[in-house]
Amino acid sequence: MYLTEKEIFSQYHALRQTYDYLLANAQQVRTLYEGHKPRSLTFVGCGSGYCLCQAAETSTKLRLGLPANAVAGGDLLVNFAHYEQLLQGSMLIAPSRSGGTSEVVLAVKKAKAMGVPVIGISAKEGSPLGELADLSLEIPWAFDESVCQTRTVTNLYAANLALIAILANDQRLLAEIDEAINGGPGFMEKYTGLAKEIAAADWEKVIVLADSELDGIAKEAAIAFSEIPQIAANYYHVLDVRHGPMVLVDEKTLAVVALSPEEYTLQRDLIRDLKGRGAKVVTISHTGADWGSDWQVDVPRYANYGVAGIPFIFIPQAVGLYKALNKGLNPDLPAGLEPMIDLGN
């Protein structure tokens, strides 16, 4: 068994540990937050981590009612002077697999020098990020040995969401995260066969469509397709795909579409248009909806839409894995990709 497969299918075991760990450290999180009373939250990450930061930015605005920003680690490092005003009075949160990616570590050092409090979330113990942070949250059971992140991504996504719930004292959000984790093993068992079927179909490029709190995790899904089966993939907002990208949709396109429980007709018509251009479409949405897609994946209708991102990401991860195996690729070692970027500093 490849590491990537092992890590994808063990992600819910790790998620249970991550959830329990966040709850056990909730008071430390609240104490730091209440001690600084930040006027905003700033999320900083690279690659997959940055996608998760974008998801957390949206969830913070919707769930905590606080201004929030996501900044790519390299952007913040190179253009720190551009962001100094944004960082004034903010709290910085940095999710990272290794806790050692140079862009994030060096950017955090600059932020610390101007007095910005930092929460680091890393899947490695004793990392450089952890040493810099005012509060270091370490989830080593979620660390991916494979170059491509899967289990780590899902755990950092859930950790960000749980962190926001803790700060907002949102017990319903915490309960729904718990519910999603409990249902995860059964969800994977139910849809593994479907993932293999989708992977065996004839398609050569991917578009991932999603909105609202699933924006960031859907961007990560596109990265997963690029890295694991090495297939060109792009992310767009659901209805926004008509504004240009639709011209590239054809019979060689797989569309992975996360659909909201809102505005059924508008979204159903979009699926019709994708199908009309020959795309193969898998829809991921609340149970009971009929979208006219080739494949339908049902997730519970959570009151907090961001929770749906936890089961959602399994589908592109699993489809990407099986597509890579069908192509004869080693999903653990994509050529030209490193698990951590070290700028030599």
N, C-alpha and C positions, 0 to 999 in steps of 0.2 A: 504493500500500500504506500502510495506517495504521501509525503508530509502534508501537502496541500489538502488531500482528501481527508487525512486524519484530523487536521485542524478544523476544516469545515464542519465535520460531523461531531466534533467534541466541543463546539462553541457554546452549546447550551449548558454543558457541565461547568464550563468556565464562567458563563454568565451568572449562574447561581452563586458562585463564590464572589464574583464582582459585586453583585447586588447586596449580598449580606455584608461585604466589607464596607461598602459605601454607607449603609445604614449604621454600622458600628462606628464609623468615623464622622457621622453627621454632626455631632456637637462641635468637633474641631472645625469643620467647615463653617458652621454658623458663627462660631466665635471669631474666626478670622474675618468673615464678611461683616459682622456687626461691629467689630473693632475698627474697621476702616471705612465702613459705610460708603462704598464706591458709588459714584454717580453713573458708572457704566461698567460693562464687562467687555474685555477684549480677548478674543480667542486667537491663538497663534499656532500654526502647524505647517507641515510641508507634505506635499503629495496627498496620500490618503488622509493624513492627519488634517490637512487644510480643508478637505471636503467635509470632514466631521466638524470642523470649526464653523463652516458655513451653516450646517444643520443646527448647531448649538446657538449661533447668532439668531436665527429665526425663532427657535424655541424660547430663548431668553426674552425676546421682545413680546412673544405671545403669552408665555406662561408666567414670567416674572414682572412684566410691565416695565422693564428697565432698558435704556438704550444699550445696544450691543453692536460689536463689529468683529468681523473675521478678517485677519490679515495673514497673508502667506509669509512664512518665516523668512524666506529670502528677500522678499519685498521690504519687510520691516528692517532687516539687517542692512540692506543697501541704502534704503531711503528713510532711515530712522528720523532724521531731522524733519521730514515731511509729516511724521505721525506724532511728534512730541505733544502737540496740543490735544490730539485725540486721547493720548495716554494719561494726560493730567487728570487726576481724580479717578482713574479707572483701576480695575483689578484685572490682572492678566491670567488667563487659564490656558495651559499648554498641554494638549493630549499628544502623546508620542509613544510609538512602539518601543524604541530603544532608549529614549531619553538622552540620546547622544548625537542626534543629527546636528551638524555644525550650525546651520542657519538658525535653528530654534535656540540652541544654547547661547550663541553669541548675541542674538537679538534679546534674549531674556536678560543677559548680563547688562546690556545697555539700559533696559527698562528698570532693572534693580538699582542701577546707579542713580536714577532719578527718583527713586523711592516708591516705585510701583509694586504693590504686593502681588505675589505670584503663587498660584496653585499649579503644581505639576502633576500630571497623570501619566504614569509610565508603566509599561509591561515588563520593566526590568528593575531589579532592586539595585540601590546604590548608584544610580546613574548620575551623570553630570547635571542633568536637569533637576533631579531630586535634591542634589546638594545645594543648588541655587534657590530652590523654591522655599517660600515661607511655610507652605504645607505640601508635603510630597505624598501623593496617593499612589501606591505601588501594587500592581495586579500581575505578578509574574506568571500566574497560571494561564494568563491570556496571551502570553508571548508566542509569536509564530516563528518557528525555525525556518520555514520556507521563505524564499525571497518575497513572494507575493503575500500581502496581508489579507487574511480572511477572518479567522477567529479574533485576532486583535482588533480589527476594524469594528466588528459587531460589539465587542466588549467596550471599546472606547466610546462608541456611539451611545450605548446604554448608560455608561458611566457619566457622560456629559448630561444626558437627559435626567438621570437620577440626581445629579448634582444640582441641576436647575430646580427639580422638584423639592429638594431639601431646602434650598434657599427660599423658595416660594412657600414652604410648608404646605405643599400640595399633596395631601395624602391619597387623593384619588389617582393622581398621576403615578405615584409610587406603587399603588395597588395594581394598576394596569400594567406597569412594567413587570411586576411580579407574575401577573397572569400570563403575559406573553412568554416569559421564561419557562413557566410551568408547562405551557402548551407546546414549547419548541420541539422536543423530541418527537412527539406525535406528528407535528407539522412536517418535519423533515422526512419521516417515514412515509407519510401520505404522498409527498410530492417528489421523492427521489426518482421514481419511475418516469414521471412526467418530465423531469429535467433531462433524463437520458433521451426521451423521445424528442424533445425540442432540439437537443444537441445533435441528434442524428439527421435532422431535417437539412435541406439544402439552402444554406444562407452563408453569406461571406462578409457581411458588415452588420453593425448593430446601431440602433438608436435607442436610448433609454429616456423615457419621458416621465416626469413627475412634477408635483407642485408643492407649495406650502412647506411644511416641516420636513418633507421627504426630499426636498431639493438637494441637500448636501449628500445624503446617503445614496441618492440616484446618480450623482456625479461620480461617487466612488464605484458604483456598479459599472459605469462606463470604463473606469480605469481597470477594474477587474477583467473585463472582456479584452482590453488592450494587452494586459500583462499575462494572463493565464493561457488563453488560446491564441494570443497574439493576433487579434482581429481588430480592424479599425472600428472604433466605437465613439459615439458622441452623445452628450446629454443635452436635452432641451426641456423647457417647460411644455406642458401638455398641448395646449392650444397654440403655443408659439411656434411649434414645428411647421405650421403652415406658412410662416413668415420667412420663407427662403429655403430652409433645409428640406422641405417637401420635394423639391426638384430632384433630389438625389435618392429619394425613396423608390425602390423598384423590387422586382421579384427576388433579388438576392439580399434583401434587407430583412433582418429580424427586429421587430419593434417590441421592446419590453416596456410596458406601460402601467405605471401605478396610478390608479384612478380614485378620485375623491368621492365620498358619499354625497357630495353636493352637485347640483346642475347635471343630472344624468343625461339629458338630451344633448347638450353641447358636447359632452365627452363621447357619447355613443356615436355621434355624427363624425367625430374625428377618427374613431376606429374604422368606420365605414370608408372614410377617405383614404386611410392607410391601406386598407384591404383593396380598395379600388386601384391603387397603384401597384398591387401585386405583393405587398409586404406580408410576411408571416407575423402574426401578432399574438403575443401572450399578455393577457391582462391580469393584474394583481389588484384585487379590490375586496370590499366587504362582501360577505356571504349573501348570495341570493340575487346578485346583479347579473343581467344577461347583456353582454356587450357585443355579441356577434364576432368574437375573436376566435382564433384557431385553438387557443388553449386558455383556460381560465384557472387562476389560483385564488382561492378564497381565504381571506383573513378576517378575524373578528372585527366588528365595527366599534373601535375604541372611541371613547369620548375625547381622548387626547390623541389626535391624528399622528403625532410623532411616534407613538408606540408602534404603529404599523410598520415603521422602518426596521424594527427588529426582525420580524419574519420575512419582510420583503427582501432583504439583502441575500438571504439564503438562495433564492431562485437564480439570480445572475451568477452567484458564486458556483453553484452546482452545475448550471448549464455551461459555464465557462470551463469548469474542470472536465466535464465529459466531452466537450468539443475539443479540448486540448488532447485528450486521450485518443479521440477518433482521428485526430490529425497526426498522431504518433509523436507528440511533443511531451517533454518532461515538464509538468506544470510547476515543479519546484525550482527550476533553474532557467528562467527565460534569459536568452542571450542579451547581454548589454545592460542588465538591470542589477543594481546593488541594493541590499536590504537597508543600508544606512549610508548617507552621504557625509563624508568627512572632507572638509575643505583644507585640511592640513594645518589647522590652527589649534 
